[in-house]
Amino acid sequence: MIILNKPRDSDTHTLADFAELLCLLTQDRICSRETIADQIKDVGDSNISESALDDCFSHLEWRAKSFEGLYPFTVDKNSKTFSAPEELNQTYHLYVLLLLCANLPFLENRSTITDAFERLAITALKRSWPQDSNIHPFGKNETTYTGTKAERINKLATDIGGTGLCTEKTFRAKDSGDGGIDLVAWIGLDEYEARNIPSALGQCACSRTDWVSKQTEISRDRLNPMIHPSHPWMQMIFIPHCFRNNHGGWAVDGEIASTIIFDRLRIVKKIGGDLDWNHISPPQLFFEFLEKRLELV
């Protein structure tokens, strides 16, 4: 189900994710510097420096402060350990689900968990926009739009106050994708004129490496041959990663485009502890992870 060997890159927030997953899998849900170093050495056949572990615990301390009561871990600064409750209540489930979505390489079956992340993303978007907004999924797995790809994008263009430019020759014959658009939102301002309204297109990305380039998939430059807007739409991307440094800023400024970012912190803050889990419908993998423990060595 989950193979936890070593962090997939050297970013501090990536190591912190690895440490949190490891903590949830230990027999007593208590994790120390030695626990992390031993797992990386014994299972991942690699090493971690003392300075990297220092940065990791500093980042965990920042998370404990910033996620407040929605963070399932408690950090002990004196002993350099952190822990999680034996039984995680639903308040903490949101964080753990996002943590799993951000670490797909460790999961053996990852397809259904990304669908749950899209439902979390649309929930966060609904909590961020006015209550009378129109917000819908557009991705190929879950969508309220029907018809061919050209028909669906043209309908979306009209919904956000623009003009659809797609014809039967715009896409390849068997292309039934979503054009890179996962979510759509708009605010109708009156009952007579549907143009020149606030709107947004959103992309969901769980991959730790691909989300940076995915920011361009919903850009006006890329979609210009398909959609002519009466007013530019906002560009949004939803990621399950806590893409932060130890002070709360973006981990790497150069990887952020002119896009509205909903990372783990913003998603958790917007959703809070009030969530319809029947709607999110996490896969069985999630519940199995909550019960799993690593065998004692």
Protein Blocks (a to p, Z undefined) as FASTA:
>chain_A
ZZcfbdcbfbfklmmmmmmmmmmmmmnlpacfklmmmmmmmmnopaddfklmmmmmmmmm
mmmmmnmmmbcbdcdfklopacddfbdcfklmmmmmmmmmmmmmlpmblmlmmmmmmmmm
mmmmmmmmcfkbccddfbfkbccbecjfklmmmmmmmmnopacfbdfklpcfklcbenop
abdcdddfbfkbmghiadddddddfbfklmmmmmmmmgmklmmmmpccfbdcddddddfb
dcddfkopafblmlpccdddddfklmmmmnmmadcfklnopafklmmmmmpccddZZ
